[in-house]
Amino acid sequence: MIEIKNLTHGFGDKTLYKNVNITINKGDKIGLVGANGAGKSTLIGILNGTQLCDQGEIKYQGKFSVGYLDQYANVDGELTIFEYLTSAYKELYDLEKRAEQLSLEGAETGDMSKIEKASTIYDQLVQSDFYAIESKVRKFASSLGLDVLGYDTKMKTLSGGQATKVILCKLLLQEPDFLILDEPTNHLDESHIAWLENYLEDYQGTFLIVSHDTKFLDAVCNTIFSVEYSNIVRYSGNYSHFMRQHEERVENREKQIVAQEKKIEKLEDYIARKRCKTSTARQAQSRQKQLDKIVRLEKLNEPPTPQFKFAYKEINSSPIISVKNLEVGYDKTLLKNISFELLNGEKLAIMGFNGLGKTTLIKTIMGIIPQLSGQVHLAPNLKIGYFEQVLNWENQNLTALQIMRNEFPRLDDKVLRSYLARAGLTSKHLLQPVTSLSGGEQSKVKLCRLMIEPHNMLILDEPTNHIDPKSKQVLAKAIKEFAGAVIFVSHEIDFVKSVTDKIFRPTIA
């Protein structure tokens, strides 16, 4: 279906891919995995034609349609959700208009050939289930929770996450032969993820998915592409099967590297001892030729494991937060009749589908958005650390180190570098413009802010959206061990359960 030959690509002085050869076969259900910054998004760009590779060839065998979940696609904001979704069938709607025009012209002129052509088109529409389109659109939209937003809602009024769900829904309705999805579960709750899992399990086409949700990959994939050693390695089976094979591969690789290093050391020692003597110079030259032919094995470039630890500032008040009959929203009410208390040290997870108003709720609690009615009482001198899910930066050209300098001018570079390293960022990351970092790396910069300054309470909005499984485990441990109170929004039930059993599921107004 797609053959990648001798792909070489890099970013700056970093080589992402070196002479990669791999094939995507029809029916492959691929999970693309790798460390943050390994080049997953780059590969997606190369496959969907939005990015050119430095060297190599991408060969497409036969004709097939490609669908890509582009969260930044240009969408006509004046379209309603329903109009946008039904545009997935534009060709069929155009055919219907053509048939109506032919029927009208044939009736007016008595031209039976036009009437016959119209009849043929109508038969074609019936065979294509054209008259079931609207019910199918509503069924898909409901399965992804879009019906709650209102089918007449204009696209321009949607949040980024809501728009992404609508774009995903249209993409699934189009049923392309090759589907490319980049973090499709980021804006879905458990029930919608379960629906998407069932859909992809039965999907007749080929797909490639980038996701940090390992449970999701386990459910839907029969193949894993792993970005490792500047290469893309194909593994058969789901994510769990891949992990077992990958661990064996890494272990064997480490043994090979140790054996090679011993061989190199032995050759270098022999050459150093023998090359100066006339009687043994020829043997030394022979050993040097052997040494020159050795292709040095590359070690797996695993990113450093973060060591998240959030500084706590003592507070004696309890409850920390008291919410009574709270009503939140903007032009209209999203949530109402919300009442709860949070004691010092408690961890509260807020779960629910995207667009429900979870972010609006936490921003209202923090005072960023005024409440429509009700009461929010915060403990005196409460200092909140806030993680915002949107990866926006005031100055996109600043590096992570420069951002930290501006926010914490009292700290010298050595201390700031130390904190950023503990957040799992390397020296190279610190010198790149922050927007050139992967989503996971940008999230680690945001989390680093919360490690530097002490807080009584943390409010985290989807902190796991972009980070890898190992970093998620460390983050869960850090949240659990934080002595203060935490409110966090998440759609990942396994992550939530690893932190707390206190879950709040608001219902829409």
N, C-alpha and C positions, 0 to 999 in steps of 0.2 A: 504493500500500500504506500508506505513512505520509506525511502532508503536514505540514511544519512551517511555520507562518505567523506572520510578524512576531515571532519569538522575541527577547526582550530579557531579559538576565539578567546580574547582577553579583555581586561579592563585596566587601563594604565599599565603598571608593571606586573599585574596579577594575571596568570593564565587560568582561565576557567576550564577550557577544553583543549585537548591536544590530540590531534589525529583520531578523533572518535568515529567509529563505524558501528552503526546499530540500525535495526530495521523495526518499523511499526507494522505489524501484520493486521489484516482484517479480522475483527473480532477480539483484538487485544483490549483489555480493560486495565489501563495502566495507572498506577500511582507513581508520581514523580517525587522522589524524596532526596534529601540532602541537607547539609548544614545551612544555616542562614548565610546568604551571600555566596553560596556555592555556584550559582548560575542557573537556578530553576526558571526564574522569570525570563532570563536571557534566552533559554532554550524555547520557551513558549513564544517569545517574540520572533525567533527565527522560524519556527514552525508555522506561525500564522502570517508571516510575511511582513511584519511591522519592523523587523530588525534584520540587517544584513550581517552575515558572519564574516570574519576576517579572511578565512580560507575554508575551502571545502565545497561540497555539493549536496543539495537536497533534491532528491528525485521523487516525483509523484507519479505513481504507476496507475494509469487509468484516470477517469474522471470521477470525482466525488466531491461532495459539499463539505465545507469546514465551518463549524460554528464555534465562536470564541466568546466566553463570558468577559466582556470588557466593561469594567466598573466605571470607566471614564468615557464611555461612548457618548457621542453627541446625539441628544434626543430632542425631538420637537416638544418643547415644554407645554405647548398649547393643546397637545393631544391628551385625551383622558386616558386613564389606565386601560379601559376596555378598548378604545381605539388603537392604542399602541399594541396591545396583545393581538388583536385581530389582524394587525398589519403583518403578522407572521404568514398570513395567507393572501398576501397582496395579489399574487399571480392568479389565484382562483377568483378573487373579487373582480379583477380586471377582465377575466374570462366571462364572468356573469354579465358585466356591463356590455361586453362585446356581443353576447348572445341577445341581450335585450335590444341593443341597437339594430342587429340584423333582423330580429323578429318584427320590430317596428317598421323598418324600411321595407321588408318583404310584404307586410300587411298593406302598407300604403301604395306600393307599386305593383303588387301582385307577382313579384319575383319569387317563384317557388324555390329557386336555388338558395336564396338567402334564408328562407324559412328552414330549409333542410340543414344548412350549415348551423343555424341556431339550435336546431334539434340535436345535432351531433354534439355541440358544446354542452347542452343541458345534460345529455347522457354522460358526458365526461365529468361534469360536476357531480352528478349522482354517484358515479364510481369513485370519486375522490372524497366522498362523504362531506361535500360542501355544505349541505343543509344541516349538518350536525356540528358545524364549526363553533357556533356561539355556545352551545351546551358544553362542548369540549373545553373551550377557553375558560368558562366559568368553573368547570370541574378542576382544571389545573390550578387556576388562580385561588380557589378555595383551599386546595391541598397545601398551598404555600402561604396561606393566611392573608392573601391580598384582598379578599372580599370584605374584610373588616375595614380596609382603608377607603372603600367606596369606589365602585367602578367608574363613577363620573368625576372622580378626583383628577385634577390635571397633574401631569408629570412634573411640572415646574414647582409644585408645592411639596413634593416628597423630599424626605431626608436622603442622604447618600445611601444609607443602608436599605431604605425602602425602595429606592430606584433600582438598586442592584438586584433586589428580589424580583422586581417586575421584569428587568432585562433577562434574568435567569429564566423566568417563566416563559417569555417569548422564545428564547433560545431552545428550550425543551419542546415547545409546540412545533418548532420548525423541523425537529428531528433530523439534524444533519448527519451525514455518514461518519464524520469525524468530529467529535465534540471535545473542546478544550476548556477546562474549568479551573480557574485559579482561586483557591480557597472558597469554594461554593457554600460551605456551611457557616461562614463567619457571621451571617446575618439571619440565621435560622434557629428556631428553638428545637427542643428534642422531638416534638411530634412532626415538624416539617422536615427535619433531618431524616427521621424514620421513613417518611413518605419518599424523599429523594433516594434513600438507600433502595427501597423497593422498586422505584422506577428504574434506577441504573442497573439493578440486578437483572431486570427483564429487557434492558435496552439491547436492540438488535445491531446497533452500529458499534463503532470503535470509539473509545474515549481515553483522554489523558487528563489526570487530575493532580493538581498540587494541593496538598492539605496537610496540616499539622494534627488533624484529628485522626489518630491511629485507629480508633474503633471504627470510624467511617471507612477508612481504607481497607480494613479487615473485611468489612461487609461487602464491598463492591468490586474489589480488584482481583484479577487473576494473574497479574504481572506487575512487578515493581521495577522501575528504572531508578537506580541509585547513582547520584553524582558523587564520584569518589576517585581519588588519584588523578584528577584532571581528565576523567573519563566518565562514560555512562555505562554502567554495568547492568545487564538484564538478569533479573531473578524471576523464576516461575513461582506462582502462588501468591497468597495474600501477604499483608504486612507482617503478621506473626511468623509466617514461614520465611519471609525475607530476613527478619531479624536473626533467626537461628542460622541461616546460611551466611549472613553477613558477618556475624560474630566468628564463625569458623574461618571465613575468608581473611578477616583482619588478624586472627590468631596465627594462621598459616603465613600470612604476609610478614608479620613481625618475626617469625622464626626464620623466614627466608632472608630478611634484612640482617638479622644477627649473624646468620651463616655467611652472608655476602661480606659483611663488615670484617669478620674474622679472616676471610680469604684475602680481602684487600689489604688488611693490616699485615698479613703474612707475606704477601707479595712485596709490599712497600719496604718491609723490614729486610727481605732478601736483597732487593735492588740496592738499598742504602748500604748494605754490608759488602756486596760483591762488585758494584760497578767501578770502584776505584782500582781494583786489581786487574792487571792485564790478563791473568790466567782465567779469571771468572767474568770478565766484562761481557763476553758473548752470551753467557747464561743470563746475566743481568738484563741485557737487551731483550732476550727472549721473554723474560718475565715482564718486562715493561710493555711489550706488545700484548701480552695476555691482559695486563692491567688496563691498557688503553681500550681494549675491546669490551670490557665489562660495562654493561648498561646499569647504572646505579638505580636501584629500586627506590621508588618514592614512598615516603611514609604517608599514611593517611592523615590528611590535614584536618583533624578534628578541631572544631572551635573550642575555646576554653569554656569549661562549665562555670556558669555564673555562681556567685555566692551572695545571693540576695539576703540582706538583713536590714530591716527597717528600724531606724532609731526611734525610741519611745520617750515621750515627755510626760512625766507624772501628772495626773489630774485626780482630784479627790471627789469630784461631783459624780453622782449617779442617780438617775439615768443620764447618759451622755446626750441622747436625743429623745425627744418626746413629740410624736406626731399625732394630731387629733383631727378627725373629719377633714382631712386635707383634700383639696380639689386642685388638680394641675392641668395645664394646657396652654394654648396660645390663643388663637381666635375662637377655638372651641375646646370644650372639656375633653381631655384624654382619659384621665383617671379621677375618681372621686371616692369619698367615704374611706379614705386611707387613714388607719390608726395603728400605731405600734410604738413600742419603746425599745431602746437599745441601751443595755447596761455596759459599763466599762469592761473591756476585755471580750465582749461578745462579738461573734462573726455572723453577719447576716448576708445571705445570698439572695439576690433578686433575679427571678427567672421569668421568662415569658417571651412570646413571639416578637420579632422585630416590628417596630411601628406602634407597639402597645403604649409606649410612653415611659419606658424605664429610665432612659437618659434624662428626659424631662423631669421625672420624679426626683432623681438625685441632684439635678441642678437646682430644683426648687428647694430641696432640703438645705442646700448650701447657700441659698440666697442669690444665685446667679439669675434665676428667673423668678418673678413674683408669683406667689400662689393666687389662684382665683378665689379660694375661700379656705377656711380652716386655719389650723395653728401648727406652727413648727417652733419648738422650743429647744435651743441648743444650750448646752452647759456653758457657764461663764468661762471666758478665756480658752474656749475650745479651739485647738489648732488642727486644721484638717489638711491632710496631704491628698491631692487629687490627681488621679491618672485618667486622662481623657483619651477615649479610644481613637479619635481622629488623628491621623499623623500629619498635623499641620505645624508649620514652623514660621515664626515671624520673618526671619531672614533665611531663605533656603540656601544661601551661599556659605553660611557659617558652618564650621566644623563642630563636632560634638564637644571638643575641648573649648572652643571659643564660646559656645553656648553656656557651658558650665562656668567659665570665667565671668561672663556677664551676670549670671544669676548668683554666683557665690564669690564676689570680688575679694573677700577677706581670706580666701584659701589660695595657697600657691599651687602652681602647676603640678608639683610632685604629689600633693594630696589629691588633687582632682583626678590625675591619671590613675592613682591607686583606686579610687572609688569606681571609675569607669572600667578598670580591669576587673574589679570584683563583680561588676554588672555583666561581665562576659565579653567585653570589647577589647580588641587588640590595639597595638600602637598604630597600625595602619588605619584602623577605623577612625581613630581620633583625628587624623589629618585629612579625611575626606569630607566634602560637603555633606551635611547630614542627610539631604534628600537623595544622595547617591547610594546610601546604605539600604540594605534590604528592610522589609517591613519589620522583621524580628529584631534586627539591629537597632532600628529607630525606637522600637518599643523598649529596648534595654536602656537606651539613653534616657527615656522618660522615667523608667523605674529607678534609674540611678539618682535622679533628683530627690526621690523619696527616701533614699538611703542616707543622704548627706545631712538633712535637717531633721531634728526630732519633731514628732507629731503625737497628739493624743489619739488621733483617729485617722484612718485611711478610707478614701472612697475611690474604688477602682472600677472603671467602666470597660468591660471586656478586655482585661489585661492579657488574656491568653490568645487573642486572635491571630497573632503572627509568630509566636515563639515556638520553638521546637519542643518535642516531648520531654527531653531531659531538663530543659529550662523550666517547663511547666511544673515538674516535680519539685524543683528547687523553690519555685515561687510559691507553690502550695504550702511547703514547709515553712517558708518565711512568713506567710500570712498567718498561719496557725500559731507560730511562735511569737508573733508581735503582741506585746502586752496590752496594747490599746484596742479600741473597738474598730471593726472593719465592716463596711458595706461594700459588696462587690457584685457587679452584674456579670453574668456568664450564661452561655447556652450549653456549656459542657458539663453534663450531670456527673461524670466521673470525677472531674476536677472539683466540682462543688462538694461532693460527698467526701473527698479527701481533706476538705478544710472544715466543713461544718454540717450539722444536720438541721440548722435553722434556715429554712427557705421561705421566702415571701413571694407569692405568685399573684400580683395584682390582676384584676379583671377590668376589661375596658368599660368605659362609662356608657 
